Amino acid sequence: MSALRRTSINPLDEATAEADAVILPHIDRAGAVPRPGNIGKFTSEREYDAKAQTQIETFAAESEAAARESTVTAAGLESVSTASTSLITGAASSVETARKRLDHAIQALGHLARRDMPVKVRYWICLIVLCLGDTAGILGAAITLGEIPIVALGQAVATGVAAVTAGQAGADLKDLRLARVRRRDLEELTEDEQRYRQFFTGTEAGISTLKLVGALSGAVVAIISVGIFCLRLSVEGLTSGIAFGMLAAATALGSFLANYSYADEIADYLARAERTYAKAIKTHHKLAADPAIQNRAEALATAASIKAEHAHRGRAAWWQLQALSRRILRRNPGVAGHGAADEPAEVIGRRFRGDAA
């Protein structure tokens, strides 16, 4: 059988010599060139049919053995891969939902936005610079008075942040003004705009709250300005105290104007929708990169490739032995003739031993 196995692709001398050594006993010469119709398959043909069939089975067994590791690996990853695939499907649905929501919001509200992306960069730069300015002024005076530097830094940063935060009222004022500009009768809204009716009500309910926030912000500005004035007055005199107190007030007013310029409720909503969409895409990509899915796909592909290779090799070995069987007949034309006139096509595949006729 080892000699037969080695003939799977290229015939070797051993297999050819074995076929050449087969001699059919001479009983009577064929009376015609075609194979006599009353003569069935010779024993040598049946022998080689059986040998050919063993090649199919042998290669099938070898393919299972060769692909076993990949098949087992794929089976072990099936549950994890199935769960990951389910999550990926859900994430893909979330991505599509977020995309549709963003597209719809841009179509319905995009023309109402008053802010673009570069403004956001300038806004954060302004806030950071304003905060650093207040922090530096307070920090220098506190250290001059003999305060521990790390303590002085904490107080200075907190004060700078408070001054910048006091200007947040500007955003509320801007939102209220834009809401008044957008105010429309709800019955006049288009079908797309009905989903965002809260942006078109122009409610006045926030005015009293805005006044309170404005008063508190003004109080914060006054407290910081007076505090810095007193601190600098005790260190560097009246002129320095007035100057730094006014600078602290200017910082808070600058924060107010920066927030007023930046505030845009519609742009904020569109930015949130865009972030939601980007987050959904990131989540989907992260799930899709699950190594369990990739490893299982690779294992399945490897197993399928190995089995396909062995199937082709098995068919090649089957045909090789069929060729050797015909070679025997060709070398004995006096017994078998020169071939049947209408020979049925051979069927390659697994057959039971009793199926061959």
C-alpha positions as YAML, in Angstrom:
chain: A
units: angstrom
residues:
- id: 1
  name: MET
  ca: [0.00, 0.00, 0.00]
- id: 2
  name: SER
  ca: [2.94, 2.35, 0.66]
- id: 3
  name: ALA
  ca: [3.96, 1.98, -2.99]
- id: 4
  name: LEU
  ca: [0.42, 2.80, -4.09]
- id: 5
  name: ARG
  ca: [0.26, 5.83, -1.83]
- id: 6
  name: ARG
  ca: [3.39, 7.24, -3.37]
- id: 7
  name: THR
  ca: [1.70, 7.17, -6.78]
- id: 8
  name: SER
  ca: [-0.87, 9.75, -5.71]
- id: 9
  name: ILE
  ca: [0.64, 12.48, -7.84]
- id: 10
  name: ASN
  ca: [3.42, 11.03, -9.99]
- id: 11
  name: PRO
  ca: [3.63, 7.29, -10.93]
- id: 12
  name: LEU
  ca: [6.68, 5.59, -9.52]
- id: 13
  name: ASP
  ca: [8.64, 2.73, -10.94]
- id: 14
  name: GLU
  ca: [7.45, 0.33, -8.24]
- id: 15
  name: ALA
  ca: [3.77, 0.80, -9.08]
- id: 16
  name: THR
  ca: [4.43, 0.69, -12.83]
- id: 17
  name: ALA
  ca: [6.53, -2.42, -12.49]
- id: 18
  name: GLU
  ca: [3.79, -4.08, -10.47]
- id: 19
  name: ALA
  ca: [1.24, -3.33, -13.20]
- id: 20
  name: ASP
  ca: [3.62, -4.51, -15.93]
- id: 21
  name: ALA
  ca: [4.16, -7.75, -14.10]
- id: 22
  name: VAL
  ca: [0.48, -8.66, -14.26]
- id: 23
  name: ILE
  ca: [-0.02, -11.29, -17.03]
- id: 24
  name: LEU
  ca: [-3.45, -12.43, -18.05]
- id: 25
  name: PRO
  ca: [-3.47, -16.16, -18.90]
- id: 26
  name: HIS
  ca: [-4.01, -16.73, -22.60]
- id: 27
  name: ILE
  ca: [-7.24, -18.60, -23.19]
- id: 28
  name: ASP
  ca: [-8.26, -17.49, -26.62]
- id: 29
  name: ARG
  ca: [-7.56, -14.52, -28.75]
- id: 30
  name: ALA
  ca: [-10.26, -11.92, -29.20]
- id: 31
  name: GLY
  ca: [-12.04, -12.33, -32.42]
- id: 32
  name: ALA
  ca: [-12.40, -8.60, -33.06]
- id: 33
  name: VAL
  ca: [-10.71, -5.33, -32.20]
- id: 34
  name: PRO
  ca: [-13.38, -4.24, -29.70]
- id: 35
  name: ARG
  ca: [-13.57, -5.94, -26.40]
- id: 36
  name: PRO
  ca: [-15.93, -8.90, -26.68]
- id: 37
  name: GLY
  ca: [-19.33, -8.08, -25.28]
- id: 38
  name: ASN
  ca: [-19.60, -11.36, -23.38]
- id: 39
  name: ILE
  ca: [-16.50, -10.56, -21.38]
- id: 40
  name: GLY
  ca: [-17.08, -8.65, -18.14]
- id: 41
  name: LYS
  ca: [-14.44, -7.10, -15.93]
- id: 42
  name: PHE
  ca: [-11.27, -9.03, -15.52]
- id: 43
  name: THR
  ca: [-10.09, -9.91, -12.06]
- id: 44
  name: SER
  ca: [-7.16, -7.54, -12.45]
- id: 45
  name: GLU
  ca: [-9.59, -4.69, -13.19]
- id: 46
  name: ARG
  ca: [-11.59, -5.42, -10.07]
- id: 47
  name: GLU
  ca: [-8.37, -5.62, -8.09]
- id: 48
  name: TYR
  ca: [-7.25, -2.22, -9.26]
- id: 49
  name: ASP
  ca: [-10.73, -0.78, -8.78]
- id: 50
  name: ALA
  ca: [-10.49, -1.86, -5.16]
- id: 51
  name: LYS
  ca: [-6.98, -0.48, -4.84]
- id: 52
  name: ALA
  ca: [-8.13, 2.80, -6.38]
- id: 53
  name: GLN
  ca: [-11.02, 2.99, -3.93]
- id: 54
  name: THR
  ca: [-8.63, 2.53, -1.02]
- id: 55
  name: GLN
  ca: [-6.81, 5.64, -2.18]
- id: 56
  name: ILE
  ca: [-10.00, 7.69, -1.80]
- id: 57
  name: GLU
  ca: [-10.56, 6.36, 1.70]
- id: 58
  name: THR
  ca: [-6.90, 6.66, 2.68]
- id: 59
  name: PHE
  ca: [-6.63, 10.25, 1.59]
- id: 60
  name: ALA
  ca: [-9.95, 11.05, 3.28]
- id: 61
  name: ALA
  ca: [-8.60, 9.60, 6.53]
- id: 62
  name: GLU
  ca: [-5.34, 11.51, 6.14]
- id: 63
  name: SER
  ca: [-7.22, 14.74, 5.50]
- id: 64
  name: GLU
  ca: [-9.14, 14.28, 8.73]
- id: 65
  name: ALA
  ca: [-5.90, 13.62, 10.61]
- id: 66
  name: ALA
  ca: [-4.10, 16.57, 9.05]
- id: 67
  name: ALA
  ca: [-7.02, 18.95, 9.66]
- id: 68
  name: ARG
  ca: [-7.82, 17.65, 13.14]
- id: 69
  name: GLU
  ca: [-5.92, 20.33, 15.04]
- id: 70
  name: SER
  ca: [-7.50, 23.17, 13.05]
- id: 71
  name: THR
  ca: [-10.96, 21.59, 13.32]
- id: 72
  name: VAL
  ca: [-10.63, 21.20, 17.10]
- id: 73
  name: THR
  ca: [-9.36, 24.77, 17.41]
- id: 74
  name: ALA
  ca: [-12.33, 26.09, 15.42]
- id: 75
  name: ALA
  ca: [-14.74, 24.04, 17.54]
- id: 76
  name: GLY
  ca: [-13.21, 25.39, 20.74]
- id: 77
  name: LEU
  ca: [-13.64, 28.97, 19.54]
- id: 78
  name: GLU
  ca: [-17.20, 28.49, 18.28]
- id: 79
  name: SER
  ca: [-19.03, 29.65, 21.42]
- id: 80
  name: VAL
  ca: [-16.83, 32.71, 21.90]
- id: 81
  name: SER
  ca: [-16.98, 33.53, 18.20]
- id: 82
  name: THR
  ca: [-20.77, 33.17, 18.15]
- id: 83
  name: ALA
  ca: [-21.13, 35.50, 21.12]
- id: 84
  name: SER
  ca: [-18.74, 38.03, 19.58]
- id: 85
  name: THR
  ca: [-20.54, 37.85, 16.26]
- id: 86
  name: SER
  ca: [-23.82, 38.57, 18.01]
- id: 87
  name: LEU
  ca: [-22.27, 41.60, 19.72]
- id: 88
  name: ILE
  ca: [-20.82, 42.77, 16.41]
- id: 89
  name: THR
  ca: [-24.24, 42.52, 14.80]
- id: 90
  name: GLY
  ca: [-25.71, 44.62, 17.60]
- id: 91
  name: ALA
  ca: [-22.87, 47.12, 17.35]
- id: 92
  name: ALA
  ca: [-23.38, 47.39, 13.59]
- id: 93
  name: SER
  ca: [-27.04, 48.15, 14.25]
- id: 94
  name: SER
  ca: [-26.01, 50.84, 16.75]
- id: 95
  name: VAL
  ca: [-23.65, 52.36, 14.20]
- id: 96
  name: GLU
  ca: [-26.41, 52.50, 11.61]
- id: 97
  name: THR
  ca: [-28.85, 54.01, 14.10]
- id: 98
  name: ALA
  ca: [-26.32, 56.64, 15.19]
- id: 99
  name: ARG
  ca: [-25.52, 57.45, 11.57]
- id: 100
  name: LYS
  ca: [-29.17, 57.92, 10.66]
- id: 101
  name: ARG
  ca: [-29.72, 60.07, 13.74]
- id: 102
  name: LEU
  ca: [-26.72, 62.24, 12.88]
- id: 103
  name: ASP
  ca: [-27.75, 62.59, 9.23]
- id: 104
  name: HIS
  ca: [-31.30, 63.49, 10.24]
- id: 105
  name: ALA
  ca: [-30.10, 66.05, 12.80]
- id: 106
  name: ILE
  ca: [-27.73, 67.67, 10.30]
- id: 107
  name: GLN
  ca: [-30.48, 67.84, 7.68]
- id: 108
  name: ALA
  ca: [-33.05, 69.32, 10.07]
- id: 109
  name: LEU
  ca: [-30.85, 71.53, 12.27]
- id: 110
  name: GLY
  ca: [-27.59, 72.00, 10.44]
- id: 111
  name: HIS
  ca: [-28.62, 75.35, 8.98]
- id: 112
  name: LEU
  ca: [-29.34, 76.69, 12.47]
- id: 113
  name: ALA
  ca: [-25.87, 75.97, 13.91]
- id: 114
  name: ARG
  ca: [-23.74, 79.08, 14.46]
- id: 115
  name: ARG
  ca: [-20.46, 77.45, 15.43]
- id: 116
  name: ASP
  ca: [-17.85, 75.43, 13.58]
- id: 117
  name: MET
  ca: [-14.99, 73.20, 14.80]
- id: 118
  name: PRO
  ca: [-12.15, 75.80, 14.75]
- id: 119
  name: VAL
  ca: [-14.16, 77.94, 17.20]
- id: 120
  name: LYS
  ca: [-14.06, 75.07, 19.70]
- id: 121
  name: VAL
  ca: [-10.27, 75.00, 19.58]
- id: 122
  name: ARG
  ca: [-10.02, 78.77, 20.11]
- id: 123
  name: TYR
  ca: [-12.54, 78.55, 22.95]
- id: 124
  name: TRP
  ca: [-10.52, 76.04, 24.96]
- id: 125
  name: ILE
  ca: [-7.30, 77.91, 24.31]
- id: 126
  name: CYS
  ca: [-8.89, 81.09, 25.62]
- id: 127
  name: LEU
  ca: [-10.18, 79.41, 28.80]
- id: 128
  name: ILE
  ca: [-6.80, 77.81, 29.52]
- id: 129
  name: VAL
  ca: [-4.94, 81.09, 28.97]
- id: 130
  name: LEU
  ca: [-7.38, 83.03, 31.16]
- id: 131
  name: CYS
  ca: [-7.12, 80.46, 33.92]
- id: 132
  name: LEU
  ca: [-3.33, 80.53, 33.77]
- id: 133
  name: GLY
  ca: [-3.32, 84.32, 33.92]
- id: 134
  name: ASP
  ca: [-5.34, 84.46, 37.12]
- id: 135
  name: THR
  ca: [-3.36, 81.58, 38.59]
- id: 136
  name: ALA
  ca: [-0.01, 83.28, 37.92]
- id: 137
  name: GLY
  ca: [-1.11, 86.59, 39.47]
- id: 138
  name: ILE
  ca: [-2.31, 85.02, 42.68]
- id: 139
  name: LEU
  ca: [0.55, 82.54, 42.92]
- id: 140
  name: GLY
  ca: [3.22, 85.24, 42.74]
- id: 141
  name: ALA
  ca: [1.62, 87.34, 45.44]
- id: 142
  name: ALA
  ca: [1.00, 84.39, 47.75]
- id: 143
  name: ILE
  ca: [4.60, 83.20, 47.50]
- id: 144
  name: THR
  ca: [5.82, 86.76, 48.14]
- id: 145
  name: LEU
  ca: [3.78, 86.81, 51.35]
- id: 146
  name: GLY
  ca: [5.59, 83.67, 52.47]
- id: 147
  name: GLU
  ca: [2.99, 81.04, 51.63]
- id: 148
  name: ILE
  ca: [4.21, 77.51, 50.99]
- id: 149
  name: PRO
  ca: [4.55, 77.20, 47.17]
- id: 150
  name: ILE
  ca: [2.49, 74.01, 46.82]
- id: 151
  name: VAL
  ca: [-0.31, 75.47, 48.94]
- id: 152
  name: ALA
  ca: [-0.13, 78.74, 47.05]
- id: 153
  name: LEU
  ca: [-0.35, 76.87, 43.75]
- id: 154
  name: GLY
  ca: [-3.50, 75.02, 44.84]
- id: 155
  name: GLN
  ca: [-5.18, 78.24, 45.97]
- id: 156
  name: ALA
  ca: [-4.15, 80.06, 42.81]
- id: 157
  name: VAL
  ca: [-5.43, 77.33, 40.48]
- id: 158
  name: ALA
  ca: [-8.73, 77.11, 42.35]
- id: 159
  name: THR
  ca: [-9.19, 80.86, 42.13]
- id: 160
  name: GLY
  ca: [-8.32, 80.91, 38.44]
- id: 161
  name: VAL
  ca: [-10.82, 78.14, 37.74]
- id: 162
  name: ALA
  ca: [-13.46, 79.98, 39.78]
- id: 163
  name: ALA
  ca: [-12.89, 83.15, 37.76]
- id: 164
  name: VAL
  ca: [-13.23, 81.27, 34.49]
- id: 165
  name: THR
  ca: [-16.29, 79.37, 35.72]
- id: 166
  name: ALA
  ca: [-17.96, 82.63, 36.68]
- id: 167
  name: GLY
  ca: [-18.06, 83.46, 33.00]
- id: 168
  name: GLN
  ca: [-20.19, 80.40, 32.20]
- id: 169
  name: ALA
  ca: [-23.28, 82.57, 32.56]
- id: 170
  name: GLY
  ca: [-22.41, 83.93, 29.14]
- id: 171
  name: ALA
  ca: [-23.28, 80.58, 27.58]
- id: 172
  name: ASP
  ca: [-26.70, 80.54, 29.22]
- id: 173
  name: LEU
  ca: [-27.38, 84.07, 28.04]
- id: 174
  name: LYS
  ca: [-26.39, 83.16, 24.47]
- id: 175
  name: ASP
  ca: [-28.58, 80.03, 24.50]
- id: 176
  name: LEU
  ca: [-31.53, 82.06, 25.71]
- id: 177
  name: ARG
  ca: [-31.06, 84.66, 22.98]
- id: 178
  name: LEU
  ca: [-30.76, 82.04, 20.22]
- id: 179
  name: ALA
  ca: [-33.83, 80.24, 21.56]
- id: 180
  name: ARG
  ca: [-35.81, 83.45, 21.15]
- id: 181
  name: VAL
  ca: [-34.52, 83.80, 17.59]
- id: 182
  name: ARG
  ca: [-35.55, 80.23, 16.72]
- id: 183
  name: ARG
  ca: [-38.93, 80.46, 18.38]
- id: 184
  name: ARG
  ca: [-41.71, 79.32, 16.06]
- id: 185
  name: ASP
  ca: [-45.24, 78.05, 16.29]
- id: 186
  name: LEU
  ca: [-45.01, 74.28, 16.77]
- id: 187
  name: GLU
  ca: [-47.68, 73.75, 14.11]
- id: 188
  name: GLU
  ca: [-45.43, 75.41, 11.55]
- id: 189
  name: LEU
  ca: [-42.59, 72.97, 12.09]
- id: 190
  name: THR
  ca: [-41.81, 70.45, 9.37]
- id: 191
  name: GLU
  ca: [-42.07, 66.73, 10.01]
- id: 192
  name: ASP
  ca: [-38.31, 66.50, 10.50]
- id: 193
  name: GLU
  ca: [-38.24, 69.49, 12.86]
- id: 194
  name: GLN
  ca: [-40.98, 68.00, 15.05]
- id: 195
  name: ARG
  ca: [-38.37, 65.61, 16.49]
- id: 196
  name: TYR
  ca: [-36.48, 68.65, 17.82]
- id: 197
  name: ARG
  ca: [-39.39, 70.78, 18.95]
- id: 198
  name: GLN
  ca: [-37.59, 71.61, 22.22]
- id: 199
  name: PHE
  ca: [-35.27, 73.86, 20.21]
- id: 200
  name: PHE
  ca: [-38.14, 75.93, 18.82]
- id: 201
  name: THR
  ca: [-40.22, 76.65, 21.93]
- id: 202
  name: GLY
  ca: [-38.23, 79.74, 22.92]
- id: 203
  name: THR
  ca: [-39.35, 79.33, 26.53]
- id: 204
  name: GLU
  ca: [-38.90, 82.22, 28.96]
- id: 205
  name: ALA
  ca: [-38.80, 79.99, 32.01]
- id: 206
  name: GLY
  ca: [-35.01, 80.22, 32.26]
- id: 207
  name: ILE
  ca: [-34.82, 84.00, 32.71]
- id: 208
  name: SER
  ca: [-35.21, 84.00, 36.47]
- id: 209
  name: THR
  ca: [-32.65, 81.23, 36.81]
- id: 210
  name: LEU
  ca: [-30.30, 83.10, 34.51]
- id: 211
  name: LYS
  ca: [-30.61, 86.21, 36.68]
- id: 212
  name: LEU
  ca: [-29.69, 84.20, 39.74]
- id: 213
  name: VAL
  ca: [-26.72, 82.61, 37.98]
- id: 214
  name: GLY
  ca: [-25.63, 86.03, 36.75]
- id: 215
  name: ALA
  ca: [-25.82, 87.46, 40.25]
- id: 216
  name: LEU
  ca: [-23.77, 84.61, 41.66]
- id: 217
  name: SER
  ca: [-21.20, 84.96, 38.88]
- id: 218
  name: GLY
  ca: [-20.95, 88.70, 39.57]
- id: 219
  name: ALA
  ca: [-20.44, 87.96, 43.24]
- id: 220
  name: VAL
  ca: [-17.63, 85.52, 42.41]
- id: 221
  name: VAL
  ca: [-15.95, 88.11, 40.19]
- id: 222
  name: ALA
  ca: [-16.23, 90.77, 42.88]
- id: 223
  name: ILE
  ca: [-14.87, 88.48, 45.58]
- id: 224
  name: ILE
  ca: [-11.90, 87.40, 43.46]
- id: 225
  name: SER
  ca: [-11.13, 90.96, 42.40]
- id: 226
  name: VAL
  ca: [-11.27, 92.29, 45.96]
- id: 227
  name: GLY
  ca: [-9.23, 89.37, 47.23]
- id: 228
  name: ILE
  ca: [-6.47, 89.88, 44.68]
- id: 229
  name: PHE
  ca: [-6.60, 93.65, 45.29]
- id: 230
  name: CYS
  ca: [-6.05, 93.15, 49.01]
- id: 231
  name: LEU
  ca: [-3.35, 90.55, 48.41]
- id: 232
  name: ARG
  ca: [-1.38, 92.75, 46.03]
- id: 233
  name: LEU
  ca: [-2.02, 95.84, 48.16]
- id: 234
  name: SER
  ca: [-0.33, 94.22, 51.10]
- id: 235
  name: VAL
  ca: [2.61, 93.09, 48.99]
- id: 236
  name: GLU
  ca: [3.25, 95.78, 46.37]
- id: 237
  name: GLY
  ca: [1.05, 98.72, 47.27]
- id: 238
  name: LEU
  ca: [-2.15, 100.39, 46.09]
- id: 239
  name: THR
  ca: [-1.31, 100.69, 42.42]
- id: 240
  name: SER
  ca: [-0.40, 97.04, 42.09]
- id: 241
  name: GLY
  ca: [-3.51, 96.01, 44.03]
- id: 242
  name: ILE
  ca: [-5.81, 98.01, 41.76]
- id: 243
  name: ALA
  ca: [-4.08, 96.72, 38.64]
- id: 244
  name: PHE
  ca: [-4.23, 93.06, 39.60]
- id: 245
  name: GLY
  ca: [-7.79, 93.38, 40.90]
- id: 246
  name: MET
  ca: [-8.86, 94.86, 37.57]
- id: 247
  name: LEU
  ca: [-6.99, 92.12, 35.71]
- id: 248
  name: ALA
  ca: [-8.86, 89.50, 37.75]
- id: 249
  name: ALA
  ca: [-12.16, 91.13, 36.85]
- id: 250
  name: ALA
  ca: [-11.07, 91.30, 33.21]
- id: 251
  name: THR
  ca: [-10.28, 87.57, 33.30]
- id: 252
  name: ALA
  ca: [-13.79, 86.79, 34.48]
- id: 253
  name: LEU
  ca: [-15.31, 89.11, 31.87]
- id: 254
  name: GLY
  ca: [-13.12, 87.53, 29.22]
- id: 255
  name: SER
  ca: [-14.41, 84.12, 30.24]
- id: 256
  name: PHE
  ca: [-17.97, 85.48, 30.03]
- id: 257
  name: LEU
  ca: [-17.42, 86.74, 26.50]
- id: 258
  name: ALA
  ca: [-15.64, 83.55, 25.44]
- id: 259
  name: ASN
  ca: [-18.56, 81.45, 26.67]
- id: 260
  name: TYR
  ca: [-21.05, 83.81, 25.05]
- id: 261
  name: SER
  ca: [-19.24, 83.56, 21.73]
- id: 262
  name: TYR
  ca: [-18.91, 79.80, 21.91]
- id: 263
  name: ALA
  ca: [-22.38, 78.86, 23.15]
- id: 264
  name: ASP
  ca: [-24.65, 77.24, 20.56]
- id: 265
  name: GLU
  ca: [-27.26, 74.73, 21.71]
- id: 266
  name: ILE
  ca: [-27.82, 73.37, 18.20]
- id: 267
  name: ALA
  ca: [-24.09, 72.92, 17.54]
- id: 268
  name: ASP
  ca: [-23.74, 71.18, 20.91]
- id: 269
  name: TYR
  ca: [-26.51, 68.75, 19.99]
- id: 270
  name: LEU
  ca: [-24.93, 68.00, 16.61]
- id: 271
  name: ALA
  ca: [-21.54, 67.53, 18.27]
- id: 272
  name: ARG
  ca: [-23.04, 65.05, 20.74]
- id: 273
  name: ALA
  ca: [-24.69, 63.13, 17.90]
- id: 274
  name: GLU
  ca: [-21.38, 63.05, 16.05]
- id: 275
  name: ARG
  ca: [-19.55, 61.79, 19.15]
- id: 276
  name: THR
  ca: [-22.18, 59.10, 19.63]
- id: 277
  name: TYR
  ca: [-21.68, 58.00, 16.04]
- id: 278
  name: ALA
  ca: [-17.89, 57.99, 16.39]
- id: 279
  name: LYS
  ca: [-18.13, 56.02, 19.64]
- id: 280
  name: ALA
  ca: [-20.42, 53.45, 17.99]
- id: 281
  name: ILE
  ca: [-17.94, 53.02, 15.14]
- id: 282
  name: LYS
  ca: [-15.06, 52.61, 17.59]
- id: 283
  name: THR
  ca: [-17.00, 50.01, 19.57]
- id: 284
  name: HIS
  ca: [-17.88, 48.12, 16.39]
- id: 285
  name: HIS
  ca: [-14.26, 48.10, 15.21]
- id: 286
  name: LYS
  ca: [-13.07, 46.94, 18.62]
- id: 287
  name: LEU
  ca: [-15.53, 44.04, 18.65]
- id: 288
  name: ALA
  ca: [-14.77, 43.14, 15.04]
- id: 289
  name: ALA
  ca: [-11.09, 42.86, 15.95]
- id: 290
  name: ASP
  ca: [-11.83, 40.09, 18.47]
- id: 291
  name: PRO
  ca: [-9.04, 37.53, 17.90]
- id: 292
  name: ALA
  ca: [-11.44, 34.64, 18.60]
- id: 293
  name: ILE
  ca: [-13.36, 35.39, 15.40]
- id: 294
  name: GLN
  ca: [-10.20, 35.73, 13.34]
- id: 295
  name: ASN
  ca: [-8.61, 32.61, 14.82]
- id: 296
  name: ARG
  ca: [-11.74, 30.54, 14.24]
- id: 297
  name: ALA
  ca: [-12.04, 31.76, 10.64]
- id: 298
  name: GLU
  ca: [-8.38, 30.95, 10.02]
- id: 299
  name: ALA
  ca: [-8.76, 27.49, 11.59]
- id: 300
  name: LEU
  ca: [-11.82, 26.72, 9.47]
- id: 301
  name: ALA
  ca: [-10.08, 27.94, 6.32]
- id: 302
  name: THR
  ca: [-7.01, 25.86, 7.14]
- id: 303
  name: ALA
  ca: [-9.07, 22.72, 7.74]
- id: 304
  name: ALA
  ca: [-11.06, 23.25, 4.54]
- id: 305
  name: SER
  ca: [-7.89, 23.80, 2.52]
- id: 306
  name: ILE
  ca: [-6.24, 20.67, 3.92]
- id: 307
  name: LYS
  ca: [-9.30, 18.55, 3.17]
- id: 308
  name: ALA
  ca: [-9.60, 19.97, -0.34]
- id: 309
  name: GLU
  ca: [-5.92, 19.23, -0.99]
- id: 310
  name: HIS
  ca: [-6.24, 15.63, 0.17]
- id: 311
  name: ALA
  ca: [-9.44, 15.18, -1.82]
- id: 312
  name: HIS
  ca: [-7.60, 16.21, -5.00]
- id: 313
  name: ARG
  ca: [-4.70, 13.95, -4.13]
- id: 314
  name: GLY
  ca: [-7.10, 11.06, -3.54]
- id: 315
  name: ARG
  ca: [-8.74, 11.58, -6.92]
- id: 316
  name: ALA
  ca: [-5.33, 11.77, -8.55]
- id: 317
  name: ALA
  ca: [-4.33, 8.48, -6.91]
- id: 318
  name: TRP
  ca: [-7.65, 6.93, -8.00]
- id: 319
  name: TRP
  ca: [-7.07, 7.93, -11.60]
- id: 320
  name: GLN
  ca: [-3.46, 6.74, -11.43]
- id: 321
  name: LEU
  ca: [-4.52, 3.24, -10.45]
- id: 322
  name: GLN
  ca: [-7.25, 3.28, -13.07]
- id: 323
  name: ALA
  ca: [-4.57, 4.16, -15.61]
- id: 324
  name: LEU
  ca: [-2.45, 1.24, -14.43]
- id: 325
  name: SER
  ca: [-5.46, -1.07, -14.75]
- id: 326
  name: ARG
  ca: [-5.93, 0.08, -18.35]
- id: 327
  name: ARG
  ca: [-2.23, -0.39, -18.92]
- id: 328
  name: ILE
  ca: [-2.58, -4.07, -18.05]
- id: 329
  name: LEU
  ca: [-5.37, -4.46, -20.60]
- id: 330
  name: ARG
  ca: [-3.41, -2.54, -23.21]
- id: 331
  name: ARG
  ca: [-0.47, -4.90, -22.79]
- id: 332
  name: ASN
  ca: [-2.71, -7.93, -23.26]
- id: 333
  name: PRO
  ca: [-4.85, -7.13, -26.33]
- id: 334
  name: GLY
  ca: [-4.92, -10.77, -27.33]
- id: 335
  name: VAL
  ca: [-7.17, -11.51, -24.35]
- id: 336
  name: ALA
  ca: [-8.99, -8.24, -23.70]
- id: 337
  name: GLY
  ca: [-9.16, -6.72, -27.16]
- id: 338
  name: HIS
  ca: [-8.49, -3.06, -27.75]
- id: 339
  name: GLY
  ca: [-11.26, -1.62, -25.59]
- id: 340
  name: ALA
  ca: [-15.04, -1.57, -25.35]
- id: 341
  name: ALA
  ca: [-16.99, 0.38, -27.96]
- id: 342
  name: ASP
  ca: [-19.30, 2.06, -25.40]
- id: 343
  name: GLU
  ca: [-17.55, 2.12, -22.01]
- id: 344
  name: PRO
  ca: [-19.49, 3.88, -19.23]
- id: 345
  name: ALA
  ca: [-17.80, 6.73, -17.45]
- id: 346
  name: GLU
  ca: [-16.14, 5.87, -14.17]
- id: 347
  name: VAL
  ca: [-17.65, 7.23, -10.95]
- id: 348
  name: ILE
  ca: [-15.14, 8.58, -8.46]
- id: 349
  name: GLY
  ca: [-16.19, 8.46, -4.86]
- id: 350
  name: ARG
  ca: [-16.80, 6.22, -1.91]
- id: 351
  name: ARG
  ca: [-18.58, 2.97, -2.74]
- id: 352
  name: PHE
  ca: [-19.33, -0.17, -0.81]
- id: 353
  name: ARG
  ca: [-17.40, -3.19, -1.86]
- id: 354
  name: GLY
  ca: [-20.57, -4.91, -3.10]
- id: 355
  name: ASP
  ca: [-21.53, -1.98, -5.33]
- id: 356
  name: ALA
  ca: [-18.87, -2.68, -7.95]
- id: 357
  name: ALA
  ca: [-20.16, -4.85, -10.79]
...
